Amino acid sequence: MKTSDIIASVGVIILLIAFLLNMYKKVSAQGRVYTGMNFLGAAICCFSSYLIDFYPFVVLEGVWGAFALYSFLNVPRGTSK
């Protein structure tokens, strides 16, 4: 397995864990944990897509990460889930 595959796998796992935690109501979609995991997963996937020169996914994951970061920074303080 190539390094870019490992990096991408880590990013996708983070995104899937965030999705499952939200689906099973362990974290809120508006909370810092969920938005933070979305940002981190998307940023990692964006970087791995850049490594393999797959620019459509660089754009997709970059936009996803940017919106997740915006949401993360705008979550009211004291919201942990």
mmCIF file of the N, C-alpha and C atoms, coordinates in Angstrom:
data_MODEL
# 
_entry.id   MODEL 
# 
loop_
_atom_site.group_PDB 
_atom_site.id 
_atom_site.type_symbol 
_atom_site.label_atom_id 
_atom_site.label_alt_id 
_atom_site.label_comp_id 
_atom_site.label_asym_id 
_atom_site.label_entity_id 
_atom_site.label_seq_id 
_atom_site.pdbx_PDB_ins_code 
_atom_site.Cartn_x 
_atom_site.Cartn_y 
_atom_site.Cartn_z 
_atom_site.occupancy 
_atom_site.B_iso_or_equiv 
_atom_site.pdbx_formal_charge 
_atom_site.auth_seq_id 
_atom_site.auth_comp_id 
_atom_site.auth_asym_id 
_atom_site.auth_atom_id 
_atom_site.pdbx_PDB_model_num 
ATOM 1   N N  . MET A 1 1  ? 0.852   -1.176 0.000  1.00 0.00 ? 1  MET A N  1 
ATOM 2   C CA . MET A 1 1  ? 0.000   0.000  0.000  1.00 0.00 ? 1  MET A CA 1 
ATOM 3   C C  . MET A 1 1  ? 0.901   1.244  0.000  1.00 0.00 ? 1  MET A C  1 
ATOM 4   N N  . LYS A 1 2  ? 0.560   2.198  -0.850 1.00 0.00 ? 2  LYS A N  1 
ATOM 5   C CA . LYS A 1 2  ? 1.329   3.439  -0.954 1.00 0.00 ? 2  LYS A CA 1 
ATOM 6   C C  . LYS A 1 2  ? 0.995   4.375  0.203  1.00 0.00 ? 2  LYS A C  1 
ATOM 7   N N  . THR A 1 3  ? 1.900   5.285  0.460  1.00 0.00 ? 3  THR A N  1 
ATOM 8   C CA . THR A 1 3  ? 1.711   6.264  1.526  1.00 0.00 ? 3  THR A CA 1 
ATOM 9   C C  . THR A 1 3  ? 0.427   7.066  1.322  1.00 0.00 ? 3  THR A C  1 
ATOM 10  N N  . SER A 1 4  ? 0.156   7.465  0.093  1.00 0.00 ? 4  SER A N  1 
ATOM 11  C CA . SER A 1 4  ? -1.063  8.241  -0.180 1.00 0.00 ? 4  SER A CA 1 
ATOM 12  C C  . SER A 1 4  ? -2.319  7.422  0.133  1.00 0.00 ? 4  SER A C  1 
ATOM 13  N N  . ASP A 1 5  ? -2.268  6.118  -0.078 1.00 0.00 ? 5  ASP A N  1 
ATOM 14  C CA . ASP A 1 5  ? -3.409  5.253  0.253  1.00 0.00 ? 5  ASP A CA 1 
ATOM 15  C C  . ASP A 1 5  ? -3.635  5.197  1.760  1.00 0.00 ? 5  ASP A C  1 
ATOM 16  N N  . ILE A 1 6  ? -2.558  5.117  2.502  1.00 0.00 ? 6  ILE A N  1 
ATOM 17  C CA . ILE A 1 6  ? -2.663  5.071  3.969  1.00 0.00 ? 6  ILE A CA 1 
ATOM 18  C C  . ILE A 1 6  ? -3.223  6.389  4.489  1.00 0.00 ? 6  ILE A C  1 
ATOM 19  N N  . ILE A 1 7  ? -2.715  7.498  3.969  1.00 0.00 ? 7  ILE A N  1 
ATOM 20  C CA . ILE A 1 7  ? -3.195  8.824  4.384  1.00 0.00 ? 7  ILE A CA 1 
ATOM 21  C C  . ILE A 1 7  ? -4.680  8.965  4.064  1.00 0.00 ? 7  ILE A C  1 
ATOM 22  N N  . ALA A 1 8  ? -5.072  8.576  2.856  1.00 0.00 ? 8  ALA A N  1 
ATOM 23  C CA . ALA A 1 8  ? -6.478  8.662  2.459  1.00 0.00 ? 8  ALA A CA 1 
ATOM 24  C C  . ALA A 1 8  ? -7.355  7.786  3.351  1.00 0.00 ? 8  ALA A C  1 
ATOM 25  N N  . SER A 1 9  ? -6.873  6.606  3.669  1.00 0.00 ? 9  SER A N  1 
ATOM 26  C CA . SER A 1 9  ? -7.641  5.686  4.516  1.00 0.00 ? 9  SER A CA 1 
ATOM 27  C C  . SER A 1 9  ? -7.880  6.283  5.900  1.00 0.00 ? 9  SER A C  1 
ATOM 28  N N  . VAL A 1 10 ? -6.873  6.937  6.460  1.00 0.00 ? 10 VAL A N  1 
ATOM 29  C CA . VAL A 1 10 ? -7.028  7.579  7.769  1.00 0.00 ? 10 VAL A CA 1 
ATOM 30  C C  . VAL A 1 10 ? -8.092  8.675  7.682  1.00 0.00 ? 10 VAL A C  1 
ATOM 31  N N  . GLY A 1 11 ? -8.044  9.496  6.641  1.00 0.00 ? 11 GLY A N  1 
ATOM 32  C CA . GLY A 1 11 ? -9.031  10.559 6.469  1.00 0.00 ? 11 GLY A CA 1 
ATOM 33  C C  . GLY A 1 11 ? -10.445 10.025 6.328  1.00 0.00 ? 11 GLY A C  1 
ATOM 34  N N  . VAL A 1 12 ? -10.600 8.997  5.529  1.00 0.00 ? 12 VAL A N  1 
ATOM 35  C CA . VAL A 1 12 ? -11.926 8.403  5.312  1.00 0.00 ? 12 VAL A CA 1 
ATOM 36  C C  . VAL A 1 12 ? -12.445 7.766  6.593  1.00 0.00 ? 12 VAL A C  1 
ATOM 37  N N  . ILE A 1 13 ? -11.570 7.104  7.343  1.00 0.00 ? 13 ILE A N  1 
ATOM 38  C CA . ILE A 1 13 ? -11.989 6.496  8.616  1.00 0.00 ? 13 ILE A CA 1 
ATOM 39  C C  . ILE A 1 13 ? -12.490 7.568  9.577  1.00 0.00 ? 13 ILE A C  1 
ATOM 40  N N  . ILE A 1 14 ? -11.794 8.691  9.647  1.00 0.00 ? 14 ILE A N  1 
ATOM 41  C CA . ILE A 1 14 ? -12.233 9.784  10.524 1.00 0.00 ? 14 ILE A CA 1 
ATOM 42  C C  . ILE A 1 14 ? -13.612 10.288 10.087 1.00 0.00 ? 14 ILE A C  1 
ATOM 43  N N  . LEU A 1 15 ? -13.805 10.480 8.784  1.00 0.00 ? 15 LEU A N  1 
ATOM 44  C CA . LEU A 1 15 ? -15.102 10.948 8.284  1.00 0.00 ? 15 LEU A CA 1 
ATOM 45  C C  . LEU A 1 15 ? -16.217 9.934  8.579  1.00 0.00 ? 15 LEU A C  1 
ATOM 46  N N  . LEU A 1 16 ? -15.928 8.657  8.409  1.00 0.00 ? 16 LEU A N  1 
ATOM 47  C CA . LEU A 1 16 ? -16.945 7.633  8.660  1.00 0.00 ? 16 LEU A CA 1 
ATOM 48  C C  . LEU A 1 16 ? -17.273 7.508  10.142 1.00 0.00 ? 16 LEU A C  1 
ATOM 49  N N  . ILE A 1 17 ? -16.271 7.631  11.001 1.00 0.00 ? 17 ILE A N  1 
ATOM 50  C CA . ILE A 1 17 ? -16.530 7.587  12.446 1.00 0.00 ? 17 ILE A CA 1 
ATOM 51  C C  . ILE A 1 17 ? -17.413 8.769  12.852 1.00 0.00 ? 17 ILE A C  1 
ATOM 52  N N  . ALA A 1 18 ? -17.106 9.963  12.322 1.00 0.00 ? 18 ALA A N  1 
ATOM 53  C CA . ALA A 1 18 ? -17.935 11.135 12.620 1.00 0.00 ? 18 ALA A CA 1 
ATOM 54  C C  . ALA A 1 18 ? -19.375 10.897 12.171 1.00 0.00 ? 18 ALA A C  1 
ATOM 55  N N  . PHE A 1 19 ? -19.540 10.358 10.980 1.00 0.00 ? 19 PHE A N  1 
ATOM 56  C CA . PHE A 1 19 ? -20.882 10.076 10.452 1.00 0.00 ? 19 PHE A CA 1 
ATOM 57  C C  . PHE A 1 19 ? -21.623 9.082  11.354 1.00 0.00 ? 19 PHE A C  1 
ATOM 58  N N  . LEU A 1 20 ? -20.953 8.004  11.733 1.00 0.00 ? 20 LEU A N  1 
ATOM 59  C CA . LEU A 1 20 ? -21.599 6.994  12.574 1.00 0.00 ? 20 LEU A CA 1 
ATOM 60  C C  . LEU A 1 20 ? -21.931 7.528  13.966 1.00 0.00 ? 20 LEU A C  1 
ATOM 61  N N  . LEU A 1 21 ? -21.022 8.307  14.544 1.00 0.00 ? 21 LEU A N  1 
ATOM 62  C CA . LEU A 1 21 ? -21.295 8.897  15.850 1.00 0.00 ? 21 LEU A CA 1 
ATOM 63  C C  . LEU A 1 21 ? -22.513 9.820  15.792 1.00 0.00 ? 21 LEU A C  1 
ATOM 64  N N  . ASN A 1 22 ? -22.638 10.556 14.714 1.00 0.00 ? 22 ASN A N  1 
ATOM 65  C CA . ASN A 1 22 ? -23.797 11.427 14.541 1.00 0.00 ? 22 ASN A CA 1 
ATOM 66  C C  . ASN A 1 22 ? -25.060 10.610 14.294 1.00 0.00 ? 22 ASN A C  1 
ATOM 67  N N  . MET A 1 23 ? -24.944 9.604  13.478 1.00 0.00 ? 23 MET A N  1 
ATOM 68  C CA . MET A 1 23 ? -26.102 8.769  13.144 1.00 0.00 ? 23 MET A CA 1 
ATOM 69  C C  . MET A 1 23 ? -26.673 8.078  14.384 1.00 0.00 ? 23 MET A C  1 
ATOM 70  N N  . TYR A 1 24 ? -25.793 7.656  15.288 1.00 0.00 ? 24 TYR A N  1 
ATOM 71  C CA . TYR A 1 24 ? -26.231 6.989  16.512 1.00 0.00 ? 24 TYR A CA 1 
ATOM 72  C C  . TYR A 1 24 ? -26.393 7.959  17.678 1.00 0.00 ? 24 TYR A C  1 
ATOM 73  N N  . LYS A 1 25 ? -26.444 9.260  17.334 1.00 0.00 ? 25 LYS A N  1 
ATOM 74  C CA . LYS A 1 25 ? -26.737 10.332 18.288 1.00 0.00 ? 25 LYS A CA 1 
ATOM 75  C C  . LYS A 1 25 ? -25.748 10.399 19.453 1.00 0.00 ? 25 LYS A C  1 
ATOM 76  N N  . LYS A 1 26 ? -24.497 10.085 19.175 1.00 0.00 ? 26 LYS A N  1 
ATOM 77  C CA . LYS A 1 26 ? -23.441 10.228 20.177 1.00 0.00 ? 26 LYS A CA 1 
ATOM 78  C C  . LYS A 1 26 ? -22.831 11.625 20.121 1.00 0.00 ? 26 LYS A C  1 
ATOM 79  N N  . VAL A 1 27 ? -22.880 12.255 18.950 1.00 0.00 ? 27 VAL A N  1 
ATOM 80  C CA . VAL A 1 27 ? -22.434 13.633 18.781 1.00 0.00 ? 27 VAL A CA 1 
ATOM 81  C C  . VAL A 1 27 ? -23.446 14.371 17.917 1.00 0.00 ? 27 VAL A C  1 
ATOM 82  N N  . SER A 1 28 ? -23.541 15.669 18.136 1.00 0.00 ? 28 SER A N  1 
ATOM 83  C CA . SER A 1 28 ? -24.449 16.507 17.366 1.00 0.00 ? 28 SER A CA 1 
ATOM 84  C C  . SER A 1 28 ? -23.750 17.001 16.095 1.00 0.00 ? 28 SER A C  1 
ATOM 85  N N  . ALA A 1 29 ? -24.492 17.111 15.025 1.00 0.00 ? 29 ALA A N  1 
ATOM 86  C CA . ALA A 1 29 ? -23.937 17.635 13.772 1.00 0.00 ? 29 ALA A CA 1 
ATOM 87  C C  . ALA A 1 29 ? -23.519 19.090 13.911 1.00 0.00 ? 29 ALA A C  1 
ATOM 88  N N  . GLN A 1 30 ? -24.023 19.787 14.916 1.00 0.00 ? 30 GLN A N  1 
ATOM 89  C CA . GLN A 1 30 ? -23.657 21.176 15.132 1.00 0.00 ? 30 GLN A CA 1 
ATOM 90  C C  . GLN A 1 30 ? -22.545 21.330 16.173 1.00 0.00 ? 30 GLN A C  1 
ATOM 91  N N  . GLY A 1 31 ? -22.095 20.234 16.751 1.00 0.00 ? 31 GLY A N  1 
ATOM 92  C CA . GLY A 1 31 ? -21.099 20.302 17.816 1.00 0.00 ? 31 GLY A CA 1 
ATOM 93  C C  . GLY A 1 31 ? -19.669 20.348 17.310 1.00 0.00 ? 31 GLY A C  1 
ATOM 94  N N  . ARG A 1 32 ? -18.767 20.676 18.225 1.00 0.00 ? 32 ARG A N  1 
ATOM 95  C CA . ARG A 1 32 ? -17.343 20.795 17.893 1.00 0.00 ? 32 ARG A CA 1 
ATOM 96  C C  . ARG A 1 32 ? -16.713 19.457 17.519 1.00 0.00 ? 32 ARG A C  1 
ATOM 97  N N  . VAL A 1 33 ? -17.120 18.383 18.161 1.00 0.00 ? 33 VAL A N  1 
ATOM 98  C CA . VAL A 1 33 ? -16.522 17.075 17.874 1.00 0.00 ? 33 VAL A CA 1 
ATOM 99  C C  . VAL A 1 33 ? -16.802 16.685 16.424 1.00 0.00 ? 33 VAL A C  1 
ATOM 100 N N  . TYR A 1 34 ? -18.054 16.768 16.033 1.00 0.00 ? 34 TYR A N  1 
ATOM 101 C CA . TYR A 1 34 ? -18.439 16.376 14.672 1.00 0.00 ? 34 TYR A CA 1 
ATOM 102 C C  . TYR A 1 34 ? -17.797 17.278 13.623 1.00 0.00 ? 34 TYR A C  1 
ATOM 103 N N  . THR A 1 35 ? -17.893 18.575 13.818 1.00 0.00 ? 35 THR A N  1 
ATOM 104 C CA . THR A 1 35 ? -17.329 19.486 12.815 1.00 0.00 ? 35 THR A CA 1 
ATOM 105 C C  . THR A 1 35 ? -15.811 19.411 12.797 1.00 0.00 ? 35 THR A C  1 
ATOM 106 N N  . GLY A 1 36 ? -15.207 19.197 13.962 1.00 0.00 ? 36 GLY A N  1 
ATOM 107 C CA . GLY A 1 36 ? -13.754 19.034 14.007 1.00 0.00 ? 36 GLY A CA 1 
ATOM 108 C C  . GLY A 1 36 ? -13.297 17.785 13.279 1.00 0.00 ? 36 GLY A C  1 
ATOM 109 N N  . MET A 1 37 ? -14.023 16.690 13.488 1.00 0.00 ? 37 MET A N  1 
ATOM 110 C CA . MET A 1 37 ? -13.687 15.449 12.784 1.00 0.00 ? 37 MET A CA 1 
ATOM 111 C C  . MET A 1 37 ? -13.900 15.592 11.282 1.00 0.00 ? 37 MET A C  1 
ATOM 112 N N  . ASN A 1 38 ? -14.947 16.306 10.898 1.00 0.00 ? 38 ASN A N  1 
ATOM 113 C CA . ASN A 1 38 ? -15.190 16.543 9.472  1.00 0.00 ? 38 ASN A CA 1 
ATOM 114 C C  . ASN A 1 38 ? -14.059 17.358 8.857  1.00 0.00 ? 38 ASN A C  1 
ATOM 115 N N  . PHE A 1 39 ? -13.618 18.391 9.559  1.00 0.00 ? 39 PHE A N  1 
ATOM 116 C CA . PHE A 1 39 ? -12.514 19.193 9.051  1.00 0.00 ? 39 PHE A CA 1 
ATOM 117 C C  . PHE A 1 39 ? -11.240 18.361 8.923  1.00 0.00 ? 39 PHE A C  1 
ATOM 118 N N  . LEU A 1 40 ? -10.899 17.648 9.982  1.00 0.00 ? 40 LEU A N  1 
ATOM 119 C CA . LEU A 1 40 ? -9.670  16.856 9.973  1.00 0.00 ? 40 LEU A CA 1 
ATOM 120 C C  . LEU A 1 40 ? -9.704  15.780 8.888  1.00 0.00 ? 40 LEU A C  1 
ATOM 121 N N  . GLY A 1 41 ? -10.808 15.055 8.792  1.00 0.00 ? 41 GLY A N  1 
ATOM 122 C CA . GLY A 1 41 ? -10.933 14.009 7.777  1.00 0.00 ? 41 GLY A CA 1 
ATOM 123 C C  . GLY A 1 41 ? -10.864 14.564 6.367  1.00 0.00 ? 41 GLY A C  1 
ATOM 124 N N  . ALA A 1 42 ? -11.555 15.658 6.138  1.00 0.00 ? 42 ALA A N  1 
ATOM 125 C CA . ALA A 1 42 ? -11.556 16.272 4.805  1.00 0.00 ? 42 ALA A CA 1 
ATOM 126 C C  . ALA A 1 42 ? -10.181 16.819 4.450  1.00 0.00 ? 42 ALA A C  1 
ATOM 127 N N  . ALA A 1 43 ? -9.507  17.433 5.424  1.00 0.00 ? 43 ALA A N  1 
ATOM 128 C CA . ALA A 1 43 ? -8.171  17.976 5.165  1.00 0.00 ? 43 ALA A CA 1 
ATOM 129 C C  . ALA A 1 43 ? -7.187  16.863 4.821  1.00 0.00 ? 43 ALA A C  1 
ATOM 130 N N  . ILE A 1 44 ? -7.270  15.758 5.532  1.00 0.00 ? 44 ILE A N  1 
ATOM 131 C CA . ILE A 1 44 ? -6.387  14.620 5.258  1.00 0.00 ? 44 ILE A CA 1 
ATOM 132 C C  . ILE A 1 44 ? -6.684  14.036 3.880  1.00 0.00 ? 44 ILE A C  1 
ATOM 133 N N  . CYS A 1 45 ? -7.956  13.883 3.550  1.00 0.00 ? 45 CYS A N  1 
ATOM 134 C CA . CYS A 1 45 ? -8.336  13.363 2.228  1.00 0.00 ? 45 CYS A CA 1 
ATOM 135 C C  . CYS A 1 45 ? -7.918  14.327 1.117  1.00 0.00 ? 45 CYS A C  1 
ATOM 136 N N  . CYS A 1 46 ? -8.034  15.611 1.365  1.00 0.00 ? 46 CYS A N  1 
ATOM 137 C CA . CYS A 1 46 ? -7.611  16.622 0.397  1.00 0.00 ? 46 CYS A CA 1 
ATOM 138 C C  . CYS A 1 46 ? -6.118  16.489 0.129  1.00 0.00 ? 46 CYS A C  1 
ATOM 139 N N  . PHE A 1 47 ? -5.334  16.358 1.179  1.00 0.00 ? 47 PHE A N  1 
ATOM 140 C CA . PHE A 1 47 ? -3.887  16.213 1.037  1.00 0.00 ? 47 PHE A CA 1 
ATOM 141 C C  . PHE A 1 47 ? -3.528  14.935 0.275  1.00 0.00 ? 47 PHE A C  1 
ATOM 142 N N  . SER A 1 48 ? -4.201  13.837 0.582  1.00 0.00 ? 48 SER A N  1 
ATOM 143 C CA . SER A 1 48 ? -3.891  12.583 -0.113 1.00 0.00 ? 48 SER A CA 1 
ATOM 144 C C  . SER A 1 48 ? -4.269  12.669 -1.591 1.00 0.00 ? 48 SER A C  1 
ATOM 145 N N  . SER A 1 49 ? -5.347  13.371 -1.897 1.00 0.00 ? 49 SER A N  1 
ATOM 146 C CA . SER A 1 49 ? -5.732  13.567 -3.299 1.00 0.00 ? 49 SER A CA 1 
ATOM 147 C C  . SER A 1 49 ? -4.722  14.427 -4.031 1.00 0.00 ? 49 SER A C  1 
ATOM 148 N N  . TYR A 1 50 ? -4.186  15.413 -3.343 1.00 0.00 ? 50 TYR A N  1 
ATOM 149 C CA . TYR A 1 50 ? -3.133  16.252 -3.915 1.00 0.00 ? 50 TYR A CA 1 
ATOM 150 C C  . TYR A 1 50 ? -1.885  15.415 -4.215 1.00 0.00 ? 50 TYR A C  1 
ATOM 151 N N  . LEU A 1 51 ? -1.545  14.507 -3.310 1.00 0.00 ? 51 LEU A N  1 
ATOM 152 C CA . LEU A 1 51 ? -0.365  13.666 -3.500 1.00 0.00 ? 51 LEU A CA 1 
ATOM 153 C C  . LEU A 1 51 ? -0.432  12.819 -4.771 1.00 0.00 ? 51 LEU A C  1 
ATOM 154 N N  . ILE A 1 52 ? -1.646  12.432 -5.150 1.00 0.00 ? 52 ILE A N  1 
ATOM 155 C CA . ILE A 1 52 ? -1.794  11.595 -6.353 1.00 0.00 ? 52 ILE A CA 1 
ATOM 156 C C  . ILE A 1 52 ? -2.276  12.405 -7.559 1.00 0.00 ? 52 ILE A C  1 
ATOM 157 N N  . ASP A 1 53 ? -2.262  13.733 -7.414 1.00 0.00 ? 53 ASP A N  1 
ATOM 158 C CA . ASP A 1 53 ? -2.666  14.633 -8.509 1.00 0.00 ? 53 ASP A CA 1 
ATOM 159 C C  . ASP A 1 53 ? -4.090  14.381 -8.993 1.00 0.00 ? 53 ASP A C  1 
ATOM 160 N N  . PHE A 1 54 ? -4.999  14.102 -8.056 1.00 0.00 ? 54 PHE A N  1 
ATOM 161 C CA . PHE A 1 54 ? -6.399  13.902 -8.410 1.00 0.00 ? 54 PHE A CA 1 
ATOM 162 C C  . PHE A 1 54 ? -7.177  15.143 -7.976 1.00 0.00 ? 54 PHE A C  1 
ATOM 163 N N  . TYR A 1 55 ? -7.137  16.157 -8.824 1.00 0.00 ? 55 TYR A N  1 
ATOM 164 C CA . TYR A 1 55 ? -7.605  17.489 -8.458 1.00 0.00 ? 55 TYR A CA 1 
ATOM 165 C C  . TYR A 1 55 ? -9.112  17.640 -8.264 1.00 0.00 ? 55 TYR A C  1 
ATOM 166 N N  . PRO A 1 56 ? -9.962  16.848 -8.914 1.00 0.00 ? 56 PRO A N  1 
ATOM 167 C CA . PRO A 1 56 ? -11.384 16.980 -8.574 1.00 0.00 ? 56 PRO A CA 1 
ATOM 168 C C  . PRO A 1 56 ? -11.654 16.718 -7.090 1.00 0.00 ? 56 PRO A C  1 
ATOM 169 N N  . PHE A 1 57 ? -10.948 15.763 -6.524 1.00 0.00 ? 57 PHE A N  1 
ATOM 170 C CA . PHE A 1 57 ? -11.144 15.479 -5.107 1.00 0.00 ? 57 PHE A CA 1 
ATOM 171 C C  . PHE A 1 57 ? -10.384 16.451 -4.217 1.00 0.00 ? 57 PHE A C  1 
ATOM 172 N N  . VAL A 1 58 ? -9.332  17.053 -4.715 1.00 0.00 ? 58 VAL A N  1 
ATOM 173 C CA . VAL A 1 58 ? -8.678  18.128 -3.970 1.00 0.00 ? 58 VAL A CA 1 
ATOM 174 C C  . VAL A 1 58 ? -9.692  19.257 -3.773 1.00 0.00 ? 58 VAL A C  1 
ATOM 175 N N  . VAL A 1 59 ? -10.410 19.602 -4.840 1.00 0.00 ? 59 VAL A N  1 
ATOM 176 C CA . VAL A 1 59 ? -11.423 20.656 -4.761 1.00 0.00 ? 59 VAL A CA 1 
ATOM 177 C C  . VAL A 1 59 ? -12.561 20.230 -3.835 1.00 0.00 ? 59 VAL A C  1 
ATOM 178 N N  . LEU A 1 60 ? -13.092 19.023 -4.033 1.00 0.00 ? 60 LEU A N  1 
ATOM 179 C CA . LEU A 1 60 ? -14.206 18.539 -3.210 1.00 0.00 ? 60 LEU A CA 1 
ATOM 180 C C  . LEU A 1 60 ? -13.848 18.541 -1.732 1.00 0.00 ? 60 LEU A C  1 
ATOM 181 N N  . GLU A 1 61 ? -12.739 17.913 -1.395 1.00 0.00 ? 61 GLU A N  1 
ATOM 182 C CA . GLU A 1 61 ? -12.342 17.808 0.008  1.00 0.00 ? 61 GLU A CA 1 
ATOM 183 C C  . GLU A 1 61 ? -11.898 19.157 0.571  1.00 0.00 ? 61 GLU A C  1 
ATOM 184 N N  . GLY A 1 62 ? -11.304 20.000 -0.271 1.00 0.00 ? 62 GLY A N  1 
ATOM 185 C CA . GLY A 1 62 ? -10.911 21.335 0.173  1.00 0.00 ? 62 GLY A CA 1 
ATOM 186 C C  . GLY A 1 62 ? -12.120 22.178 0.548  1.00 0.00 ? 62 GLY A C  1 
ATOM 187 N N  . VAL A 1 63 ? -13.152 22.133 -0.282 1.00 0.00 ? 63 VAL A N  1 
ATOM 188 C CA . VAL A 1 63 ? -14.387 22.878 0.012  1.00 0.00 ? 63 VAL A CA 1 
ATOM 189 C C  . VAL A 1 63 ? -15.062 22.291 1.251  1.00 0.00 ? 63 VAL A C  1 
ATOM 190 N N  . TRP A 1 64 ? -15.134 20.957 1.324  1.00 0.00 ? 64 TRP A N  1 
ATOM 191 C CA . TRP A 1 64 ? -15.722 20.283 2.483  1.00 0.00 ? 64 TRP A CA 1 
ATOM 192 C C  . TRP A 1 64 ? -14.979 20.717 3.753  1.00 0.00 ? 64 TRP A C  1 
ATOM 193 N N  . GLY A 1 65 ? -13.667 20.679 3.698  1.00 0.00 ? 65 GLY A N  1 
ATOM 194 C CA . GLY A 1 65 ? -12.861 21.069 4.848  1.00 0.00 ? 65 GLY A CA 1 
ATOM 195 C C  . GLY A 1 65 ? -13.042 22.528 5.222  1.00 0.00 ? 65 GLY A C  1 
ATOM 196 N N  . ALA A 1 66 ? -13.133 23.402 4.222  1.00 0.00 ? 66 ALA A N  1 
ATOM 197 C CA . ALA A 1 66 ? -13.309 24.831 4.487  1.00 0.00 ? 66 ALA A CA 1 
ATOM 198 C C  . ALA A 1 66 ? -14.643 25.091 5.190  1.00 0.00 ? 66 ALA A C  1 
ATOM 199 N N  . PHE A 1 67 ? -15.702 24.459 4.725  1.00 0.00 ? 67 PHE A N  1 
ATOM 200 C CA . PHE A 1 67 ? -17.005 24.640 5.367  1.00 0.00 ? 67 PHE A CA 1 
ATOM 201 C C  . PHE A 1 67 ? -17.035 24.013 6.755  1.00 0.00 ? 67 PHE A C  1 
ATOM 202 N N  . ALA A 1 68 ? -16.374 22.891 6.917  1.00 0.00 ? 68 ALA A N  1 
ATOM 203 C CA . ALA A 1 68 ? -16.307 22.265 8.242  1.00 0.00 ? 68 ALA A CA 1 
ATOM 204 C C  . ALA A 1 68 ? -15.521 23.153 9.207  1.00 0.00 ? 68 ALA A C  1 
ATOM 205 N N  . LEU A 1 69 ? -14.427 23.741 8.743  1.00 0.00 ? 69 LEU A N  1 
ATOM 206 C CA . LEU A 1 69 ? -13.643 24.639 9.589  1.00 0.00 ? 69 LEU A CA 1 
ATOM 207 C C  . LEU A 1 69 ? -14.456 25.880 9.947  1.00 0.00 ? 69 LEU A C  1 
ATOM 208 N N  . TYR A 1 70 ? -15.149 26.448 8.981  1.00 0.00 ? 70 TYR A N  1 
ATOM 209 C CA . TYR A 1 70 ? -16.013 27.602 9.244  1.00 0.00 ? 70 TYR A CA 1 
ATOM 210 C C  . TYR A 1 70 ? -17.059 27.250 10.306 1.00 0.00 ? 70 TYR A C  1 
ATOM 211 N N  . SER A 1 71 ? -17.677 26.096 10.150 1.00 0.00 ? 71 SER A N  1 
ATOM 212 C CA . SER A 1 71 ? -18.679 25.657 11.117 1.00 0.00 ? 71 SER A CA 1 
ATOM 213 C C  . SER A 1 71 ? -18.050 25.428 12.489 1.00 0.00 ? 71 SER A C  1 
ATOM 214 N N  . PHE A 1 72 ? -16.879 24.805 12.519 1.00 0.00 ? 72 PHE A N  1 
ATOM 215 C CA . PHE A 1 72 ? -16.179 24.539 13.779 1.00 0.00 ? 72 PHE A CA 1 
ATOM 216 C C  . PHE A 1 72 ? -15.879 25.835 14.523 1.00 0.00 ? 72 PHE A C  1 
ATOM 217 N N  . LEU A 1 73 ? -15.428 26.844 13.794 1.00 0.00 ? 73 LEU A N  1 
ATOM 218 C CA . LEU A 1 73 ? -15.063 28.116 14.419 1.00 0.00 ? 73 LEU A CA 1 
ATOM 219 C C  . LEU A 1 73 ? -16.278 28.922 14.860 1.00 0.00 ? 73 LEU A C  1 
ATOM 220 N N  . ASN A 1 74 ? -17.445 28.594 14.321 1.00 0.00 ? 74 ASN A N  1 
ATOM 221 C CA . ASN A 1 74 ? -18.660 29.335 14.663 1.00 0.00 ? 74 ASN A CA 1 
ATOM 222 C C  . ASN A 1 74 ? -19.590 28.590 15.608 1.00 0.00 ? 74 ASN A C  1 
ATOM 223 N N  . VAL A 1 75 ? -19.133 27.452 16.147 1.00 0.00 ? 75 VAL A N  1 
ATOM 224 C CA . VAL A 1 75 ? -19.938 26.740 17.147 1.00 0.00 ? 75 VAL A CA 1 
ATOM 225 C C  . VAL A 1 75 ? -19.828 27.506 18.451 1.00 0.00 ? 75 VAL A C  1 
ATOM 226 N N  . PRO A 1 76 ? -20.962 27.793 19.095 1.00 0.00 ? 76 PRO A N  1 
ATOM 227 C CA . PRO A 1 76 ? -20.914 28.533 20.355 1.00 0.00 ? 76 PRO A CA 1 
ATOM 228 C C  . PRO A 1 76 ? -20.077 27.820 21.414 1.00 0.00 ? 76 PRO A C  1 
ATOM 229 N N  . ARG A 1 77 ? -19.352 28.560 22.200 1.00 0.00 ? 77 ARG A N  1 
ATOM 230 C CA . ARG A 1 77 ? -18.529 27.975 23.278 1.00 0.00 ? 77 ARG A CA 1 
ATOM 231 C C  . ARG A 1 77 ? -19.429 27.222 24.249 1.00 0.00 ? 77 ARG A C  1 
ATOM 232 N N  . GLY A 1 78 ? -18.892 26.153 24.774 1.00 0.00 ? 78 GLY A N  1 
ATOM 233 C CA . GLY A 1 78 ? -19.646 25.337 25.732 1.00 0.00 ? 78 GLY A CA 1 
ATOM 234 C C  . GLY A 1 78 ? -20.377 24.195 25.065 1.00 0.00 ? 78 GLY A C  1 
ATOM 235 N N  . THR A 1 79 ? -20.400 24.148 23.746 1.00 0.00 ? 79 THR A N  1 
ATOM 236 C CA . THR A 1 79 ? -21.041 23.045 23.033 1.00 0.00 ? 79 THR A CA 1 
ATOM 237 C C  . THR A 1 79 ? -19.987 21.994 22.772 1.00 0.00 ? 79 THR A C  1 
ATOM 238 N N  . SER A 1 80 ? -20.107 20.861 23.445 1.00 0.00 ? 80 SER A N  1 
ATOM 239 C CA . SER A 1 80 ? -19.064 19.838 23.292 1.00 0.00 ? 80 SER A CA 1 
ATOM 240 C C  . SER A 1 80 ? -19.492 18.669 22.444 1.00 0.00 ? 80 SER A C  1 
ATOM 241 N N  . LYS A 1 81 ? -20.763 18.363 22.371 1.00 0.00 ? 81 LYS A N  1 
ATOM 242 C CA . LYS A 1 81 ? -21.213 17.212 21.582 1.00 0.00 ? 81 LYS A CA 1 
ATOM 243 C C  . LYS A 1 81 ? -21.538 17.591 20.181 1.00 0.00 ? 81 LYS A C  1 
# 
